[in-house]
Amino acid sequence: MDTEVVIQTVLIATAIILLYFLVRNITSYSKIEKPKYSGLARSPEELYLPSDEAISEMEELISKLN
């Protein structure tokens, strides 16, 4: 068997496998229905309370400005 024929066979097999996975991914993605985003926060009152990490990041930003 010629080297060129072997390489062509491997490339064709790879292309077929990639196309199979691509088609399978597209068809499975369209079957899954995602819930529609309402835009509402689950617990909006938690947005008013900053975390310790957020406070320390804000302090770093303020110190960089000064």
mmCIF file as Biopython writes it, N, C-alpha, C and O atoms, coordinates in Angstrom:
data_model
#
loop_
_atom_site.group_PDB
_atom_site.id
_atom_site.type_symbol
_atom_site.label_atom_id
_atom_site.label_alt_id
_atom_site.label_comp_id
_atom_site.label_asym_id
_atom_site.label_entity_id
_atom_site.label_seq_id
_atom_site.pdbx_PDB_ins_code
_atom_site.Cartn_x
_atom_site.Cartn_y
_atom_site.Cartn_z
_atom_site.occupancy
_atom_site.B_iso_or_equiv
_atom_site.auth_seq_id
_atom_site.auth_asym_id
_atom_site.pdbx_PDB_model_num
ATOM 1   N N  . MET A ? 1  ? 0.835   -1.181 0.000  1.0 0.0 1  A 1 
ATOM 2   C CA . MET A ? 1  ? 0.000   0.000  0.000  1.0 0.0 1  A 1 
ATOM 3   C C  . MET A ? 1  ? 0.877   1.240  0.000  1.0 0.0 1  A 1 
ATOM 4   O O  . MET A ? 1  ? 1.878   1.318  0.713  1.0 0.0 1  A 1 
ATOM 5   N N  . ASP A ? 2  ? 0.494   2.171  -0.785 1.0 0.0 2  A 1 
ATOM 6   C CA . ASP A ? 2  ? 1.237   3.413  -0.914 1.0 0.0 2  A 1 
ATOM 7   C C  . ASP A ? 2  ? 0.963   4.305  0.303  1.0 0.0 2  A 1 
ATOM 8   O O  . ASP A ? 2  ? -0.135  4.270  0.859  1.0 0.0 2  A 1 
ATOM 9   N N  . THR A ? 3  ? 1.941   5.093  0.713  1.0 0.0 3  A 1 
ATOM 10  C CA . THR A ? 3  ? 1.800   5.989  1.862  1.0 0.0 3  A 1 
ATOM 11  C C  . THR A ? 3  ? 0.706   7.009  1.631  1.0 0.0 3  A 1 
ATOM 12  O O  . THR A ? 3  ? -0.016  7.361  2.565  1.0 0.0 3  A 1 
ATOM 13  N N  . GLU A ? 4  ? 0.568   7.490  0.414  1.0 0.0 4  A 1 
ATOM 14  C CA . GLU A ? 4  ? -0.452  8.482  0.089  1.0 0.0 4  A 1 
ATOM 15  C C  . GLU A ? 4  ? -1.853  7.919  0.297  1.0 0.0 4  A 1 
ATOM 16  O O  . GLU A ? 4  ? -2.740  8.624  0.779  1.0 0.0 4  A 1 
ATOM 17  N N  . VAL A ? 5  ? -2.056  6.673  -0.057 1.0 0.0 5  A 1 
ATOM 18  C CA . VAL A ? 5  ? -3.358  6.035  0.107  1.0 0.0 5  A 1 
ATOM 19  C C  . VAL A ? 5  ? -3.690  5.874  1.587  1.0 0.0 5  A 1 
ATOM 20  O O  . VAL A ? 5  ? -4.836  6.069  1.994  1.0 0.0 5  A 1 
ATOM 21  N N  . VAL A ? 6  ? -2.712  5.527  2.373  1.0 0.0 6  A 1 
ATOM 22  C CA . VAL A ? 6  ? -2.928  5.370  3.816  1.0 0.0 6  A 1 
ATOM 23  C C  . VAL A ? 6  ? -3.297  6.708  4.449  1.0 0.0 6  A 1 
ATOM 24  O O  . VAL A ? 6  ? -4.223  6.787  5.255  1.0 0.0 6  A 1 
ATOM 25  N N  . ILE A ? 7  ? -2.579  7.738  4.084  1.0 0.0 7  A 1 
ATOM 26  C CA . ILE A ? 7  ? -2.861  9.069  4.640  1.0 0.0 7  A 1 
ATOM 27  C C  . ILE A ? 7  ? -4.240  9.544  4.212  1.0 0.0 7  A 1 
ATOM 28  O O  . ILE A ? 7  ? -4.973  10.105 5.027  1.0 0.0 7  A 1 
ATOM 29  N N  . GLN A ? 8  ? -4.613  9.334  2.954  1.0 0.0 8  A 1 
ATOM 30  C CA . GLN A ? 8  ? -5.937  9.722  2.487  1.0 0.0 8  A 1 
ATOM 31  C C  . GLN A ? 8  ? -7.030  8.962  3.232  1.0 0.0 8  A 1 
ATOM 32  O O  . GLN A ? 8  ? -8.061  9.538  3.579  1.0 0.0 8  A 1 
ATOM 33  N N  . THR A ? 9  ? -6.813  7.684  3.475  1.0 0.0 9  A 1 
ATOM 34  C CA . THR A ? 9  ? -7.795  6.880  4.198  1.0 0.0 9  A 1 
ATOM 35  C C  . THR A ? 9  ? -7.974  7.386  5.624  1.0 0.0 9  A 1 
ATOM 36  O O  . THR A ? 9  ? -9.098  7.477  6.118  1.0 0.0 9  A 1 
ATOM 37  N N  . VAL A ? 10 ? -6.874  7.712  6.281  1.0 0.0 10 A 1 
ATOM 38  C CA . VAL A ? 10 ? -6.946  8.234  7.645  1.0 0.0 10 A 1 
ATOM 39  C C  . VAL A ? 10 ? -7.662  9.579  7.669  1.0 0.0 10 A 1 
ATOM 40  O O  . VAL A ? 10 ? -8.487  9.827  8.549  1.0 0.0 10 A 1 
ATOM 41  N N  . LEU A ? 11 ? -7.356  10.441 6.719  1.0 0.0 11 A 1 
ATOM 42  C CA . LEU A ? 11 ? -8.005  11.758 6.671  1.0 0.0 11 A 1 
ATOM 43  C C  . LEU A ? 11 ? -9.495  11.640 6.382  1.0 0.0 11 A 1 
ATOM 44  O O  . LEU A ? 11 ? -10.294 12.367 6.972  1.0 0.0 11 A 1 
ATOM 45  N N  . ILE A ? 12 ? -9.879  10.748 5.494  1.0 0.0 12 A 1 
ATOM 46  C CA . ILE A ? 12 ? -11.297 10.548 5.181  1.0 0.0 12 A 1 
ATOM 47  C C  . ILE A ? 12 ? -12.022 9.994  6.400  1.0 0.0 12 A 1 
ATOM 48  O O  . ILE A ? 12 ? -13.126 10.438 6.719  1.0 0.0 12 A 1 
ATOM 49  N N  . ALA A ? 13 ? -11.416 9.036  7.078  1.0 0.0 13 A 1 
ATOM 50  C CA . ALA A ? 13 ? -12.040 8.472  8.277  1.0 0.0 13 A 1 
ATOM 51  C C  . ALA A ? 13 ? -12.191 9.534  9.357  1.0 0.0 13 A 1 
ATOM 52  O O  . ALA A ? 13 ? -13.216 9.585  10.036 1.0 0.0 13 A 1 
ATOM 53  N N  . THR A ? 14 ? -11.190 10.373 9.522  1.0 0.0 14 A 1 
ATOM 54  C CA . THR A ? 14 ? -11.254 11.450 10.506 1.0 0.0 14 A 1 
ATOM 55  C C  . THR A ? 14 ? -12.357 12.441 10.162 1.0 0.0 14 A 1 
ATOM 56  O O  . THR A ? 14 ? -13.090 12.887 11.045 1.0 0.0 14 A 1 
ATOM 57  N N  . ALA A ? 15 ? -12.480 12.786 8.888  1.0 0.0 15 A 1 
ATOM 58  C CA . ALA A ? 15 ? -13.525 13.719 8.457  1.0 0.0 15 A 1 
ATOM 59  C C  . ALA A ? 15 ? -14.906 13.133 8.710  1.0 0.0 15 A 1 
ATOM 60  O O  . ALA A ? 15 ? -15.806 13.849 9.149  1.0 0.0 15 A 1 
ATOM 61  N N  . ILE A ? 16 ? -15.089 11.857 8.442  1.0 0.0 16 A 1 
ATOM 62  C CA . ILE A ? 16 ? -16.389 11.210 8.669  1.0 0.0 16 A 1 
ATOM 63  C C  . ILE A ? 16 ? -16.725 11.197 10.154 1.0 0.0 16 A 1 
ATOM 64  O O  . ILE A ? 16 ? -17.861 11.475 10.537 1.0 0.0 16 A 1 
ATOM 65  N N  . ILE A ? 17 ? -15.747 10.878 10.989 1.0 0.0 17 A 1 
ATOM 66  C CA . ILE A ? 17 ? -15.986 10.864 12.434 1.0 0.0 17 A 1 
ATOM 67  C C  . ILE A ? 17 ? -16.327 12.254 12.943 1.0 0.0 17 A 1 
ATOM 68  O O  . ILE A ? 17 ? -17.242 12.404 13.753 1.0 0.0 17 A 1 
ATOM 69  N N  . LEU A ? 18 ? -15.608 13.279 12.481 1.0 0.0 18 A 1 
ATOM 70  C CA . LEU A ? 18 ? -15.890 14.651 12.911 1.0 0.0 18 A 1 
ATOM 71  C C  . LEU A ? 18 ? -17.272 15.116 12.458 1.0 0.0 18 A 1 
ATOM 72  O O  . LEU A ? 18 ? -17.984 15.779 13.212 1.0 0.0 18 A 1 
ATOM 73  N N  . LEU A ? 19 ? -17.647 14.772 11.241 1.0 0.0 19 A 1 
ATOM 74  C CA . LEU A ? 19 ? -18.990 15.121 10.758 1.0 0.0 19 A 1 
ATOM 75  C C  . LEU A ? 19 ? -20.065 14.418 11.575 1.0 0.0 19 A 1 
ATOM 76  O O  . LEU A ? 19 ? -21.104 15.007 11.875 1.0 0.0 19 A 1 
ATOM 77  N N  . TYR A ? 20 ? -19.822 13.169 11.931 1.0 0.0 20 A 1 
ATOM 78  C CA . TYR A ? 20 ? -20.787 12.438 12.754 1.0 0.0 20 A 1 
ATOM 79  C C  . TYR A ? 20 ? -20.998 13.140 14.089 1.0 0.0 20 A 1 
ATOM 80  O O  . TYR A ? 20 ? -22.136 13.349 14.511 1.0 0.0 20 A 1 
ATOM 81  N N  . PHE A ? 21 ? -19.898 13.506 14.759 1.0 0.0 21 A 1 
ATOM 82  C CA . PHE A ? 21 ? -20.022 14.189 16.044 1.0 0.0 21 A 1 
ATOM 83  C C  . PHE A ? 21 ? -20.666 15.560 15.894 1.0 0.0 21 A 1 
ATOM 84  O O  . PHE A ? 21 ? -21.428 15.980 16.765 1.0 0.0 21 A 1 
ATOM 85  N N  . LEU A ? 22 ? -20.379 16.254 14.822 1.0 0.0 22 A 1 
ATOM 86  C CA . LEU A ? 22 ? -20.974 17.557 14.583 1.0 0.0 22 A 1 
ATOM 87  C C  . LEU A ? 22 ? -22.480 17.453 14.391 1.0 0.0 22 A 1 
ATOM 88  O O  . LEU A ? 22 ? -23.238 18.215 14.991 1.0 0.0 22 A 1 
ATOM 89  N N  . VAL A ? 23 ? -22.910 16.524 13.568 1.0 0.0 23 A 1 
ATOM 90  C CA . VAL A ? 23 ? -24.345 16.339 13.324 1.0 0.0 23 A 1 
ATOM 91  C C  . VAL A ? 23 ? -25.041 15.870 14.591 1.0 0.0 23 A 1 
ATOM 92  O O  . VAL A ? 23 ? -26.146 16.319 14.894 1.0 0.0 23 A 1 
ATOM 93  N N  . ARG A ? 24 ? -24.412 14.980 15.326 1.0 0.0 24 A 1 
ATOM 94  C CA . ARG A ? 24 ? -25.011 14.492 16.572 1.0 0.0 24 A 1 
ATOM 95  C C  . ARG A ? 24 ? -25.140 15.613 17.587 1.0 0.0 24 A 1 
ATOM 96  O O  . ARG A ? 24 ? -26.140 15.684 18.303 1.0 0.0 24 A 1 
ATOM 97  N N  . ASN A ? 25 ? -24.147 16.489 17.663 1.0 0.0 25 A 1 
ATOM 98  C CA . ASN A ? 25 ? -24.187 17.603 18.597 1.0 0.0 25 A 1 
ATOM 99  C C  . ASN A ? 25 ? -25.282 18.598 18.218 1.0 0.0 25 A 1 
ATOM 100 O O  . ASN A ? 25 ? -25.992 19.100 19.089 1.0 0.0 25 A 1 
ATOM 101 N N  . ILE A ? 26 ? -25.420 18.882 16.937 1.0 0.0 26 A 1 
ATOM 102 C CA . ILE A ? 26 ? -26.441 19.829 16.483 1.0 0.0 26 A 1 
ATOM 103 C C  . ILE A ? 26 ? -27.835 19.281 16.740 1.0 0.0 26 A 1 
ATOM 104 O O  . ILE A ? 26 ? -28.710 20.014 17.199 1.0 0.0 26 A 1 
ATOM 105 N N  . THR A ? 27 ? -28.054 18.010 16.454 1.0 0.0 27 A 1 
ATOM 106 C CA . THR A ? 27 ? -29.391 17.445 16.652 1.0 0.0 27 A 1 
ATOM 107 C C  . THR A ? 27 ? -29.732 17.310 18.124 1.0 0.0 27 A 1 
ATOM 108 O O  . THR A ? 27 ? -30.889 17.509 18.493 1.0 0.0 27 A 1 
ATOM 109 N N  . SER A ? 28 ? -28.776 16.980 18.980 1.0 0.0 28 A 1 
ATOM 110 C CA . SER A ? 28 ? -29.077 16.866 20.403 1.0 0.0 28 A 1 
ATOM 111 C C  . SER A ? 28 ? -29.276 18.244 21.017 1.0 0.0 28 A 1 
ATOM 112 O O  . SER A ? 28 ? -30.053 18.386 21.961 1.0 0.0 28 A 1 
ATOM 113 N N  . TYR A ? 29 ? -28.588 19.266 20.500 1.0 0.0 29 A 1 
ATOM 114 C CA . TYR A ? 29 ? -28.746 20.620 21.017 1.0 0.0 29 A 1 
ATOM 115 C C  . TYR A ? 29 ? -30.138 21.158 20.705 1.0 0.0 29 A 1 
ATOM 116 O O  . TYR A ? 29 ? -30.725 21.860 21.529 1.0 0.0 29 A 1 
ATOM 117 N N  . SER A ? 30 ? -30.672 20.840 19.535 1.0 0.0 30 A 1 
ATOM 118 C CA . SER A ? 30 ? -31.988 21.348 19.171 1.0 0.0 30 A 1 
ATOM 119 C C  . SER A ? 30 ? -33.094 20.631 19.928 1.0 0.0 30 A 1 
ATOM 120 O O  . SER A ? 30 ? -34.183 21.185 20.079 1.0 0.0 30 A 1 
ATOM 121 N N  . LYS A ? 31 ? -32.851 19.418 20.409 1.0 0.0 31 A 1 
ATOM 122 C CA . LYS A ? 31 ? -33.865 18.677 21.146 1.0 0.0 31 A 1 
ATOM 123 C C  . LYS A ? 31 ? -34.015 19.180 22.574 1.0 0.0 31 A 1 
ATOM 124 O O  . LYS A ? 31 ? -35.095 19.084 23.157 1.0 0.0 31 A 1 
ATOM 125 N N  . ILE A ? 32 ? -32.938 19.717 23.139 1.0 0.0 32 A 1 
ATOM 126 C CA . ILE A ? 32 ? -32.966 20.188 24.517 1.0 0.0 32 A 1 
ATOM 127 C C  . ILE A ? 32 ? -33.588 21.577 24.538 1.0 0.0 32 A 1 
ATOM 128 O O  . ILE A ? 32 ? -33.080 22.509 23.914 1.0 0.0 32 A 1 
ATOM 129 N N  . GLU A ? 33 ? -34.696 21.704 25.266 1.0 0.0 33 A 1 
ATOM 130 C CA . GLU A ? 33 ? -35.347 23.001 25.379 1.0 0.0 33 A 1 
ATOM 131 C C  . GLU A ? 33 ? -34.867 23.660 26.660 1.0 0.0 33 A 1 
ATOM 132 O O  . GLU A ? 33 ? -35.058 23.137 27.758 1.0 0.0 33 A 1 
ATOM 133 N N  . LYS A ? 34 ? -34.250 24.799 26.502 1.0 0.0 34 A 1 
ATOM 134 C CA . LYS A ? 34 ? -33.770 25.532 27.660 1.0 0.0 34 A 1 
ATOM 135 C C  . LYS A ? 34 ? -34.910 26.377 28.224 1.0 0.0 34 A 1 
ATOM 136 O O  . LYS A ? 34 ? -35.722 26.917 27.472 1.0 0.0 34 A 1 
ATOM 137 N N  . PRO A ? 35 ? -34.964 26.487 29.547 1.0 0.0 35 A 1 
ATOM 138 C CA . PRO A ? 35 ? -35.996 27.346 30.123 1.0 0.0 35 A 1 
ATOM 139 C C  . PRO A ? 35 ? -35.739 28.799 29.739 1.0 0.0 35 A 1 
ATOM 140 O O  . PRO A ? 35 ? -34.593 29.242 29.678 1.0 0.0 35 A 1 
ATOM 141 N N  . LYS A ? 36 ? -36.799 29.521 29.487 1.0 0.0 36 A 1 
ATOM 142 C CA . LYS A ? 36 ? -36.662 30.920 29.099 1.0 0.0 36 A 1 
ATOM 143 C C  . LYS A ? 36 ? -36.246 31.749 30.304 1.0 0.0 36 A 1 
ATOM 144 O O  . LYS A ? 36 ? -36.748 31.552 31.410 1.0 0.0 36 A 1 
ATOM 145 N N  . TYR A ? 37 ? -35.327 32.674 30.081 1.0 0.0 37 A 1 
ATOM 146 C CA . TYR A ? 37 ? -34.818 33.536 31.139 1.0 0.0 37 A 1 
ATOM 147 C C  . TYR A ? 37 ? -35.812 34.650 31.387 1.0 0.0 37 A 1 
ATOM 148 O O  . TYR A ? 37 ? -36.175 35.390 30.473 1.0 0.0 37 A 1 
ATOM 149 N N  . SER A ? 38 ? -36.250 34.765 32.637 1.0 0.0 38 A 1 
ATOM 150 C CA . SER A ? 38 ? -37.242 35.780 32.972 1.0 0.0 38 A 1 
ATOM 151 C C  . SER A ? 38 ? -36.609 37.125 33.295 1.0 0.0 38 A 1 
ATOM 152 O O  . SER A ? 38 ? -37.281 38.154 33.237 1.0 0.0 38 A 1 
ATOM 153 N N  . GLY A ? 39 ? -35.323 37.130 33.635 1.0 0.0 39 A 1 
ATOM 154 C CA . GLY A ? 39 ? -34.650 38.373 33.972 1.0 0.0 39 A 1 
ATOM 155 C C  . GLY A ? 39 ? -34.773 38.736 35.432 1.0 0.0 39 A 1 
ATOM 156 O O  . GLY A ? 39 ? -34.236 39.759 35.857 1.0 0.0 39 A 1 
ATOM 157 N N  . LEU A ? 40 ? -35.458 37.935 36.203 1.0 0.0 40 A 1 
ATOM 158 C CA . LEU A ? 40 ? -35.639 38.219 37.622 1.0 0.0 40 A 1 
ATOM 159 C C  . LEU A ? 40 ? -34.569 37.514 38.446 1.0 0.0 40 A 1 
ATOM 160 O O  . LEU A ? 40 ? -34.205 36.374 38.161 1.0 0.0 40 A 1 
ATOM 161 N N  . ALA A ? 41 ? -34.073 38.195 39.462 1.0 0.0 41 A 1 
ATOM 162 C CA . ALA A ? 41 ? -33.101 37.587 40.366 1.0 0.0 41 A 1 
ATOM 163 C C  . ALA A ? 41 ? -33.829 36.639 41.311 1.0 0.0 41 A 1 
ATOM 164 O O  . ALA A ? 41 ? -34.984 36.873 41.665 1.0 0.0 41 A 1 
ATOM 165 N N  . ARG A ? 42 ? -33.162 35.585 41.712 1.0 0.0 42 A 1 
ATOM 166 C CA . ARG A ? 42 ? -33.789 34.622 42.625 1.0 0.0 42 A 1 
ATOM 167 C C  . ARG A ? 42 ? -34.001 35.235 44.000 1.0 0.0 42 A 1 
ATOM 168 O O  . ARG A ? 42 ? -35.044 35.028 44.622 1.0 0.0 42 A 1 
ATOM 169 N N  . SER A ? 43 ? -33.032 35.976 44.469 1.0 0.0 43 A 1 
ATOM 170 C CA . SER A ? 43 ? -33.168 36.656 45.760 1.0 0.0 43 A 1 
ATOM 171 C C  . SER A ? 43 ? -32.565 38.055 45.620 1.0 0.0 43 A 1 
ATOM 172 O O  . SER A ? 43 ? -31.394 38.259 45.940 1.0 0.0 43 A 1 
ATOM 173 N N  . PRO A ? 44 ? -33.353 39.013 45.147 1.0 0.0 44 A 1 
ATOM 174 C CA . PRO A ? 44 ? -32.816 40.349 44.868 1.0 0.0 44 A 1 
ATOM 175 C C  . PRO A ? 44 ? -32.307 41.072 46.112 1.0 0.0 44 A 1 
ATOM 176 O O  . PRO A ? 44 ? -31.473 41.969 45.994 1.0 0.0 44 A 1 
ATOM 177 N N  . GLU A ? 45 ? -32.786 40.706 47.299 1.0 0.0 45 A 1 
ATOM 178 C CA . GLU A ? 45 ? -32.320 41.385 48.518 1.0 0.0 45 A 1 
ATOM 179 C C  . GLU A ? 45 ? -30.846 41.094 48.795 1.0 0.0 45 A 1 
ATOM 180 O O  . GLU A ? 45 ? -30.183 41.878 49.474 1.0 0.0 45 A 1 
ATOM 181 N N  . GLU A ? 46 ? -30.324 39.981 48.282 1.0 0.0 46 A 1 
ATOM 182 C CA . GLU A ? 46 ? -28.910 39.666 48.479 1.0 0.0 46 A 1 
ATOM 183 C C  . GLU A ? 46 ? -28.006 40.589 47.654 1.0 0.0 46 A 1 
ATOM 184 O O  . GLU A ? 46 ? -26.820 40.720 47.959 1.0 0.0 46 A 1 
ATOM 185 N N  . LEU A ? 47 ? -28.539 41.214 46.637 1.0 0.0 47 A 1 
ATOM 186 C CA . LEU A ? 47 ? -27.744 42.121 45.810 1.0 0.0 47 A 1 
ATOM 187 C C  . LEU A ? 47 ? -27.374 43.397 46.558 1.0 0.0 47 A 1 
ATOM 188 O O  . LEU A ? 47 ? -26.414 44.074 46.191 1.0 0.0 47 A 1 
ATOM 189 N N  . TYR A ? 48 ? -28.129 43.731 47.607 1.0 0.0 48 A 1 
ATOM 190 C CA . TYR A ? 48 ? -27.849 44.940 48.377 1.0 0.0 48 A 1 
ATOM 191 C C  . TYR A ? 48 ? -26.735 44.736 49.391 1.0 0.0 48 A 1 
ATOM 192 O O  . TYR A ? 48 ? -26.170 45.713 49.883 1.0 0.0 48 A 1 
ATOM 193 N N  . LEU A ? 49 ? -26.404 43.482 49.717 1.0 0.0 49 A 1 
ATOM 194 C CA . LEU A ? 49 ? -25.384 43.192 50.710 1.0 0.0 49 A 1 
ATOM 195 C C  . LEU A ? 49 ? -24.084 42.800 50.008 1.0 0.0 49 A 1 
ATOM 196 O O  . LEU A ? 49 ? -24.007 41.720 49.422 1.0 0.0 49 A 1 
ATOM 197 N N  . PRO A ? 50 ? -23.067 43.654 50.057 1.0 0.0 50 A 1 
ATOM 198 C CA . PRO A ? 50 ? -21.806 43.322 49.384 1.0 0.0 50 A 1 
ATOM 199 C C  . PRO A ? 50 ? -21.046 42.243 50.155 1.0 0.0 50 A 1 
ATOM 200 O O  . PRO A ? 50 ? -21.101 42.188 51.384 1.0 0.0 50 A 1 
ATOM 201 N N  . SER A ? 51 ? -20.354 41.405 49.434 1.0 0.0 51 A 1 
ATOM 202 C CA . SER A ? 51 ? -19.541 40.374 50.073 1.0 0.0 51 A 1 
ATOM 203 C C  . SER A ? 51 ? -18.206 40.975 50.497 1.0 0.0 51 A 1 
ATOM 204 O O  . SER A ? 51 ? -17.839 42.074 50.082 1.0 0.0 51 A 1 
ATOM 205 N N  . ASP A ? 52 ? -17.495 40.231 51.328 1.0 0.0 52 A 1 
ATOM 206 C CA . ASP A ? 52 ? -16.179 40.699 51.772 1.0 0.0 52 A 1 
ATOM 207 C C  . ASP A ? 52 ? -15.216 40.828 50.594 1.0 0.0 52 A 1 
ATOM 208 O O  . ASP A ? 52 ? -14.393 41.742 50.551 1.0 0.0 52 A 1 
ATOM 209 N N  . GLU A ? 53 ? -15.324 39.917 49.654 1.0 0.0 53 A 1 
ATOM 210 C CA . GLU A ? 53 ? -14.470 39.965 48.469 1.0 0.0 53 A 1 
ATOM 211 C C  . GLU A ? 53 ? -14.745 41.220 47.641 1.0 0.0 53 A 1 
ATOM 212 O O  . GLU A ? 53 ? -13.821 41.871 47.154 1.0 0.0 53 A 1 
ATOM 213 N N  . ALA A ? 54 ? -16.033 41.549 47.490 1.0 0.0 54 A 1 
ATOM 214 C CA . ALA A ? 54 ? -16.388 42.747 46.724 1.0 0.0 54 A 1 
ATOM 215 C C  . ALA A ? 54 ? -15.876 44.009 47.406 1.0 0.0 54 A 1 
ATOM 216 O O  . ALA A ? 54 ? -15.422 44.939 46.740 1.0 0.0 54 A 1 
ATOM 217 N N  . ILE A ? 55 ? -15.949 44.040 48.725 1.0 0.0 55 A 1 
ATOM 218 C CA . ILE A ? 55 ? -15.470 45.213 49.465 1.0 0.0 55 A 1 
ATOM 219 C C  . ILE A ? 55 ? -13.954 45.362 49.305 1.0 0.0 55 A 1 
ATOM 220 O O  . ILE A ? 55 ? -13.452 46.466 49.096 1.0 0.0 55 A 1 
ATOM 221 N N  . SER A ? 56 ? -13.227 44.239 49.406 1.0 0.0 56 A 1 
ATOM 222 C CA . SER A ? 56 ? -11.765 44.334 49.276 1.0 0.0 56 A 1 
ATOM 223 C C  . SER A ? 56 ? -11.365 44.739 47.858 1.0 0.0 56 A 1 
ATOM 224 O O  . SER A ? 56 ? -10.411 45.496 47.682 1.0 0.0 56 A 1 
ATOM 225 N N  . GLU A ? 57 ? -12.079 44.247 46.849 1.0 0.0 57 A 1 
ATOM 226 C CA . GLU A ? 57 ? -11.785 44.666 45.474 1.0 0.0 57 A 1 
ATOM 227 C C  . GLU A ? 57 ? -12.077 46.144 45.272 1.0 0.0 57 A 1 
ATOM 228 O O  . GLU A ? 57 ? -11.328 46.830 44.576 1.0 0.0 57 A 1 
ATOM 229 N N  . MET A ? 58 ? -13.150 46.645 45.866 1.0 0.0 58 A 1 
ATOM 230 C CA . MET A ? 58 ? -13.489 48.058 45.757 1.0 0.0 58 A 1 
ATOM 231 C C  . MET A ? 58 ? -12.422 48.913 46.426 1.0 0.0 58 A 1 
ATOM 232 O O  . MET A ? 58 ? -12.062 49.974 45.916 1.0 0.0 58 A 1 
ATOM 233 N N  . GLU A ? 59 ? -11.908 48.449 47.583 1.0 0.0 59 A 1 
ATOM 234 C CA . GLU A ? 59 ? -10.857 49.178 48.267 1.0 0.0 59 A 1 
ATOM 235 C C  . GLU A ? 59 ? -9.580  49.234 47.411 1.0 0.0 59 A 1 
ATOM 236 O O  . GLU A ? 59 ? -8.901  50.259 47.365 1.0 0.0 59 A 1 
ATOM 237 N N  . GLU A ? 60 ? -9.270  48.135 46.745 1.0 0.0 60 A 1 
ATOM 238 C CA . GLU A ? 60 ? -8.097  48.123 45.859 1.0 0.0 60 A 1 
ATOM 239 C C  . GLU A ? 60 ? -8.275  49.110 44.713 1.0 0.0 60 A 1 
ATOM 240 O O  . GLU A ? 60 ? -7.343  49.836 44.369 1.0 0.0 60 A 1 
ATOM 241 N N  . LEU A ? 61 ? -9.450  49.140 44.127 1.0 0.0 61 A 1 
ATOM 242 C CA . LEU A ? 61 ? -9.700  50.063 43.008 1.0 0.0 61 A 1 
ATOM 243 C C  . LEU A ? 61 ? -9.605  51.521 43.458 1.0 0.0 61 A 1 
ATOM 244 O O  . LEU A ? 61 ? -9.058  52.362 42.746 1.0 0.0 61 A 1 
ATOM 245 N N  . ILE A ? 62 ? -10.137 51.811 44.639 1.0 0.0 62 A 1 
ATOM 246 C CA . ILE A ? 62 ? -10.089 53.183 45.149 1.0 0.0 62 A 1 
ATOM 247 C C  . ILE A ? 62 ? -8.653  53.578 45.457 1.0 0.0 62 A 1 
ATOM 248 O O  . ILE A ? 62 ? -8.248  54.712 45.205 1.0 0.0 62 A 1 
ATOM 249 N N  . SER A ? 63 ? -7.881  52.639 46.003 1.0 0.0 63 A 1 
ATOM 250 C CA . SER A ? 63 ? -6.488  52.967 46.320 1.0 0.0 63 A 1 
ATOM 251 C C  . SER A ? 63 ? -5.676  53.193 45.034 1.0 0.0 63 A 1 
ATOM 252 O O  . SER A ? 63 ? -4.736  53.987 45.044 1.0 0.0 63 A 1 
ATOM 253 N N  . LYS A ? 64 ? -6.003  52.540 43.971 1.0 0.0 64 A 1 
ATOM 254 C CA . LYS A ? 64 ? -5.317  52.750 42.689 1.0 0.0 64 A 1 
ATOM 255 C C  . LYS A ? 64 ? -5.632  54.114 42.113 1.0 0.0 64 A 1 
ATOM 256 O O  . LYS A ? 64 ? -4.790  54.709 41.439 1.0 0.0 64 A 1 
ATOM 257 N N  . LEU A ? 65 ? -6.828  54.623 42.365 1.0 0.0 65 A 1 
ATOM 258 C CA . LEU A ? 65 ? -7.208  55.934 41.849 1.0 0.0 65 A 1 
ATOM 259 C C  . LEU A ? 65 ? -6.523  57.063 42.603 1.0 0.0 65 A 1 
ATOM 260 O O  . LEU A ? 65 ? -6.280  58.129 42.038 1.0 0.0 65 A 1 
ATOM 261 N N  . ASN A ? 66 ? -6.214  56.842 43.857 1.0 0.0 66 A 1 
ATOM 262 C CA . ASN A ? 66 ? -5.595  57.905 44.696 1.0 0.0 66 A 1 
ATOM 263 C C  . ASN A ? 66 ? -4.133  57.972 44.518 1.0 0.0 66 A 1 
ATOM 264 O O  . ASN A ? 66 ? -3.472  58.801 45.144 1.0 0.0 66 A 1 
#
